[in-house]
C-alpha cells in the first residue's frame, strides 16, 4: 500500500486544473461515462432515454415530468395528473391514452414482476380528459410518485413504443469504446433547453479499469460503484472526486431451506447470531455509516423502522455462545464435527473479501464456509432456481418502500423453501390499510416473521461510490442513487494536466 501511494504521488500532483476561456462549441464536448458493470450501464441509458409522469432532480427528489402537476386527494386514495405539452421522439404528442396504456401494461407485468408488485395498490388508471390521468389506490402510497419516475414506468407511444426522454441512443461514434452506448440530446424533450449536455458515451467496465481510466483523465464520470473497487477508489482517486453515498440497499445471505441442514431452524438461527454485522460494515467499508442489517431491510427508508430481533441487545460474545449451543443441539460439534457450508457468490473481489470476513465470524462457532464463485449470469440463475446452499445477494429499492426486500419471501415467489402464510397475509392486508403508517406496521410485522424464520440473513447496508471530474457540475449524492445525465453540465476548458 505504501509503495502504491508513492507511485501515485507524482500522478496526483499533476492533476492540477487549468482554467481557460470557454469556446463557442463547449456544449458539443461529449461526456465520457464509465459504468461499473452492465446493470449500471443499462440503468444509466434507460434513465437517459425515458421519461415518466414524474421525474427526479439532481438530489433524487420528485419533480414534475411529463405531468406538469398533480393533486392528491385528502384520503390519499386518488392522484390526478395534468399532462404538459410534450412529444415523443418521432414528434407525436404525448396523450393521456398513451399514459394509460403504459401504466396498464406495467400493471400486467410487462415492466417486470417487482414493478407489478409495487403497483399492487393501484386499483384503476383512467383518463377523464385527453390531458388528465387519474390513479385510484387501495391505500395511501405517497412513494408512488417516486416510482413513476423510474424507467420501468416510462411513458411510451401506444403504436410505435417511442419514448420521450432527454436523450436519444445511437451507434457509437468512431473512436468510442467498444460496446459503449452513444447518447445525443433529444431536441423534442419537453425541457430540452435545460439539458446542458449535447452528447455522452456510456461504457460498461469493471471497477478497477474504470478507476484507472478516470485517474488518467480519460473519463469524466464513474457511476455504479459498489463492493468492487471501493478501497481502490478511496486510496487513489484525486482529492475531491470521490463521492460516497448510502443507497437504500441491503446485502443478504440467502439460505436454501430445502437442503439439509438449513431446513433446521436451529442452524439458521445460529448462523444469524454468529455474524458481527456492525464490525463487518466498518471492517469492509472503513466507515460506521455502513450499518448492519439485523433483519431484511436497510434503515434509511422514510417512515419505516425495520424490526430488530431480540438478540440485537445481546453482547456479541453471548450470541456466539448461544450459536454454539444451537449447533450442538442440531448435531454439530465445533471441534469434532464442524458444520460445512458452501456460499455462492459472484466472481468479485469485493464479494470474496466480504464473505471472508463473514467466514471468520462463523468459524468461531464451528462453521466452515466454502466459496463458490460464479459469473454474474450464473449467480442470477442460481438464485432464481434455488440452486445453492447459501448465496450472497444485494437488494435495492427504487422508492421509499421496504417491499423489494420482502416480496421475494412470499410463498408464491420463493424457491428456497420459505413459506410463512401468516407473513403473506400481513403483506396482502397492507394493501388495504387506511393509512401509510398502518400499512408499514403490517409490513414490519411480516418482515419480523421472515427474519426470525431465517428466510435470509441480513448482513450490512453497503456504501456506494462514484468518481466525478471537477469539469462536471450538477452531481449530488443521494440515497436513491439517482444521477441523471440530464442534470449534468461539463466545462471542457477545465482539464487535467497529463
Number of C-alpha atoms within 10 A of each C-alpha: 7 7 7 10 12 10 11 16 11 10 16 17 10 11 17 14 13 10 11 11 10 12 10 7 8 16 17 15 14 18 25 20 26 31 25 25 19 15 11 19 21 16 16 21 21 19 24 24 23 23 28 27 27 24 23 22 16 19 18 19 12 17 16 19 21 28 21 14 15 18 12 15 12 9 10 18 20 21 21 20 23 19 22 18 13 19 20 24 20 12 12 14 14 23 25 22 17 19 27 21 17 22 26 19 14 21 23 14 15 15 17 12 15 17 20 20 17 19 21 15 20 23 14 15 19 18 18 11 12 13 17 19 23 21 19 18 21 18 23 26 21 16 16 19 19 21 24 23 27 23 21 22 24 25 29 24 22 15 7 10 12 18 22 30 31 27 31 20 18 12 11 17 13 7 6 15 16 11 12 22 21 23 26 19 21 22 16 19 24 19 15 16 9 12 18 17 24 20 20 22 22 26 25 24 19 16 24 15 13 27 26 16 16 23 23 15 16 14 21 22 25 28 25 23 24 19 21 19 21 22 13 13 23 18 15 18 18 21 11 10 19 17 18 18 18 20 24 26 28 26 22 24 24 22 25 25 22 16 14 10 18 20 17 15 16 20 24 24 20 24 25 26 28 27 27 21 23 19 17 22 24 16 14 19 19 14 13 13 15 23 23 24 25 27 27 29 33 29 20 18 18 11 12 19 15 23 21 17 14 9 14 11 9 11 9 16 12 12 21 23 15 18 26 24 17 20 24 18 12 16 12 19 17 17 9 8 12 17 22 13 14 14 19 25 25 21 14 17 11 17 20 18 14 20 20 15 18 19 19 15 21 24 16 16 27 21 23 17 18 14 18 16 16 15 11 15 9 14 22 15 11 17 20 14 12 20 15 21 21 25 23 21 18 14 16 17 21 19 23 19 24 26 19 19 20 22 19 15 24 19 16 11 13 16 19 24 17 23 18 16 12 13 23 21 13 18 23 16 14 23 23 16 17 15 17 20 14 16 21 22 19 21 27 23 17 23 28 19 19 24 24 18 17 29 28 27 26 23 29 29 27 25 24 24 25 26 27 22 22 18 17 16 13 15 19 17 19 18 20 21 21 22 24 22 24 22 18 18 18 22 18 20 15 18 18 17 14 9
